Amino acid sequence: MLIKLSEPMRRDIEATVRSKVGQSRVVDVFAVAEEIRLRFVDDNVALEDIAAMVARLASNSGCALELDRGELSGV
């Protein structure tokens, strides 16, 4: 199912990814997605849906993607 993200969330994701790309050529997709999810917790959007957009934008910017969920996995 395709999830439609709110326009404010989309803008925040774009700005955050641009900032991360400026800091490093490797973007930790799930860490960035969790940052954003917490800012928009009331929107109740799944982490994976945010991560998908983060990954797409970061890869389009030529960055390597770190996809390890690390401590976010809950294990």
RASUL-V370696 format. One line per field, one symbol per residue. ss: DSSP state (h for helix, s for strand, l for the rest). phi: phi as a letter, one per 30 degrees, with the letter a starting at -180 (. if undefined). burial: # if it has 16 or more other ideal C-beta (glycine too) atoms within 10 Angstrom, else .. A space follows every 50 residues. Layout:
BEGIN
ss=???
phi=???
burial=???
END
This chain:
BEGIN
ss=llllllhhhhhhhhhhhhhhhhhllssshhhhhhhhhhhlhhhlllhhhh hhhhhhhhhhlllssslllhhhhll
phi=.dccdddddddddddddedddddacbcdedddddededdceddhcdeddd eddedddddddiddcccddhdddic
burial=....#...#..##..##..##.....###########..#....#.#.## #.###.##....#..#..#......
END
